């Protein structure tokens, strides 16, 4: 067996959901499980969260449909809403809540009324989805006049809740909160970062995502510091060990050159497995629990690591991220975020830890 594995830990997912609930201070918790449960498996993640949250959040109606096919009866929020009349009708049949972020969606609802709970999305400064406050007020009146449609609340999304400067988040929250109070409906705005950092943003419903998967939303605070459990561990095996001399190069492009004699380990993992091709030399890995570094370019099925000074043999385990090397460390080294690393793992072996 090649020995390349992604371990998924359902108990850790549950523990992180309970952590989110404790922080929510009575607000309803909707766990985001979009993008295949952030790469952990849609069904696995949803079932792990099921007894610890009030509902589940997805991006698109197909994900909501998949949850219903899995037998999950939890309330489901579809963050991008519906894209056409067929999806509108399907959302109603699935008893899914949908986000209405544009007037054309209100037009479609008015033309095709259906029993449906909707969240009105207001643009408070992110300038992605959502309507300006004055337009949102006008559309709220229209929604309330459509038979069968229930305006469940106002929603917005923070652009900078993970930044050290509070100013922009405070500005966004004030706009969203004012509109929700004016319309006399609940507010939902808090993502993971806001749930942890902005108590006033918790309101009536929170939508944690990345914290549930054991990753910190903040570049300056670790997941361990936030009391988040590691939910996945990506590992592989050494398949060869080669001596090198000072001046020898390693990998495509000869981008890394040894400055002293040493040993290079070849590891059975690469971008074909989802390890990031753009990971630079120096990206941390751990061999038998001891930290070392990636050297040379990532290949489709292999990487090379520095074994100089380590007691290592062919067949030994190499952790790409997990317990010794935090996924956030790897993401930072690669100039990306843990979300991308989680989501790009391919269909090669995955094992679920029975706990």
VENRANOR-V901377 format. One record per residue. N is the residue number from 1. PSI is psi in radians with two decimals (999 if undefined). Layout:
<<N,PSI> <N,PSI>>
This chain:
<<1,2.40> <2,-0.64> <3,0.45> <4,2.08> <5,2.55> <6,1.94> <7,2.21> <8,2.34> <9,1.65> <10,-0.66> <11,-0.66> <12,-0.68> <13,-0.79> <14,-0.77> <15,-0.70> <16,-0.60> <17,-0.67> <18,-0.60> <19,-0.75> <20,-0.73> <21,-0.69> <22,-0.68> <23,-0.48> <24,-0.35> <25,0.78> <26,-0.27> <27,2.63> <28,2.44> <29,2.08> <30,1.99> <31,2.21> <32,2.16> <33,0.33> <34,2.97> <35,0.89> <36,0.79> <37,0.83> <38,0.71> <39,0.04> <40,-0.11> <41,2.10> <42,-0.91> <43,-0.74> <44,-0.83> <45,-0.81> <46,-0.73> <47,-0.61> <48,-0.59> <49,-0.31> <50,-0.75> <51,0.03> <52,-0.12> <53,3.00> <54,-0.37> <55,3.12> <56,2.54> <57,2.40> <58,3.00> <59,-0.71> <60,2.82> <61,-0.54> <62,-0.61> <63,-0.67> <64,-0.72> <65,-0.71> <66,-0.69> <67,-0.72> <68,-0.67> <69,-0.46> <70,-0.05> <71,0.21> <72,2.12> <73,0.08> <74,2.67> <75,2.42> <76,2.27> <77,2.27> <78,1.86> <79,-0.48> <80,0.04> <81,-2.65> <82,2.68> <83,-0.27> <84,-3.13> <85,-0.64> <86,-0.74> <87,-0.60> <88,-0.85> <89,-0.67> <90,-0.73> <91,-0.71> <92,-0.76> <93,-0.59> <94,-0.08> <95,0.70> <96,2.55> <97,2.47> <98,2.63> <99,2.28> <100,2.00> <101,-0.12> <102,2.60> <103,-0.54> <104,-0.52> <105,-0.66> <106,-0.71> <107,-0.77> <108,-0.73> <109,-0.72> <110,-0.60> <111,-0.51> <112,1.19> <113,2.44> <114,2.60> <115,2.01> <116,2.36> <117,2.29> <118,2.58> <119,2.21> <120,2.09> <121,2.20> <122,2.37> <123,1.98> <124,0.15> <125,-0.18> <126,-0.48> <127,0.82> <128,-1.73> <129,2.69> <130,2.75> <131,2.58> <132,2.65> <133,-0.79> <134,-0.72> <135,-0.68> <136,-0.69> <137,-0.80> <138,-0.71> <139,-0.52> <140,-0.73> <141,-0.70> <142,-0.77> <143,-0.72> <144,-0.29> <145,-0.09> <146,2.19> <147,2.32> <148,-0.27> <149,2.31> <150,2.14> <151,1.85> <152,-0.48> <153,-3.13> <154,2.42> <155,2.56> <156,3.09> <157,2.32> <158,2.41> <159,-0.51> <160,0.48> <161,-0.31> <162,0.15> <163,2.74> <164,-0.45> <165,2.15> <166,-0.25> <167,-0.86> <168,-0.67> <169,-0.73> <170,-0.70> <171,-0.81> <172,-0.78> <173,-0.70> <174,-0.72> <175,-0.84> <176,-0.75> <177,-0.70> <178,-0.77> <179,-0.75> <180,-0.74> <181,-0.69> <182,-0.70> <183,-0.12> <184,0.86> <185,2.83> <186,2.78> <187,2.43> <188,2.03> <189,-0.45> <190,2.12> <191,-2.90> <192,-0.84> <193,-0.79> <194,-0.63> <195,-0.73> <196,-0.69> <197,-0.43> <198,1.54> <199,-0.62> <200,-0.32> <201,-0.15> <202,-0.62> <203,-2.31> <204,-0.35> <205,2.39> <206,2.71> <207,1.21> <208,2.56> <209,-1.50> <210,-0.55> <211,-0.50> <212,-0.41> <213,0.32> <214,0.36> <215,2.51> <216,2.40> <217,-0.07> <218,2.35> <219,-0.32> <220,0.03> <221,2.36> <222,2.79> <223,-0.68> <224,-0.71> <225,-0.54> <226,0.11> <227,0.72> <228,2.39> <229,2.58> <230,2.13> <231,-0.32> <232,2.61> <233,2.10> <234,2.15> <235,2.84> <236,-3.05> <237,2.61> <238,2.26> <239,-0.15> <240,2.65> <241,2.22> <242,2.34> <243,2.56> <244,2.76> <245,2.83> <246,2.29> <247,-0.26> <248,2.57> <249,2.81> <250,2.31> <251,3.03> <252,2.42> <253,-0.08> <254,0.79> <255,-0.29> <256,2.35> <257,2.30> <258,2.40> <259,0.02> <260,2.84> <261,2.63> <262,-2.82> <263,2.45> <264,2.27> <265,2.39> <266,2.20> <267,2.39> <268,1.19> <269,2.60> <270,-2.91> <271,-0.29> <272,-0.32> <273,-0.20> <274,-0.03> <275,2.37> <276,2.19> <277,-0.53> <278,0.14> <279,2.19> <280,2.86> <281,2.40> <282,-0.23> <283,2.31> <284,2.50> <285,3.01> <286,2.30> <287,2.06> <288,0.66> <289,0.00> <290,2.28> <291,2.45> <292,-2.70> <293,2.69> <294,2.46> <295,2.42> <296,3.03> <297,2.62> <298,2.28> <299,3.06> <300,-0.70> <301,0.02> <302,2.64> <303,2.89> <304,2.43> <305,2.73> <306,2.06> <307,0.12> <308,2.17> <309,-0.01> <310,2.55> <311,1.73> <312,2.55> <313,2.79> <314,2.35> <315,-0.26> <316,2.72> <317,2.48> <318,2.13> <319,2.16> <320,-0.73> <321,2.72> <322,-1.95> <323,-0.66> <324,-0.72> <325,1.98> <326,2.48> <327,-0.57> <328,-0.54> <329,-0.78> <330,-0.76> <331,-0.77> <332,-0.71> <333,-0.57> <334,-0.02> <335,0.57> <336,-2.81> <337,2.79> <338,-0.55> <339,-0.84> <340,-0.74> <341,-0.78> <342,-0.75> <343,-0.29> <344,0.03> <345,2.35> <346,-2.99> <347,0.21> <348,3.04> <349,2.35> <350,2.39> <351,2.43> <352,2.27> <353,2.12> <354,2.10> <355,999>>
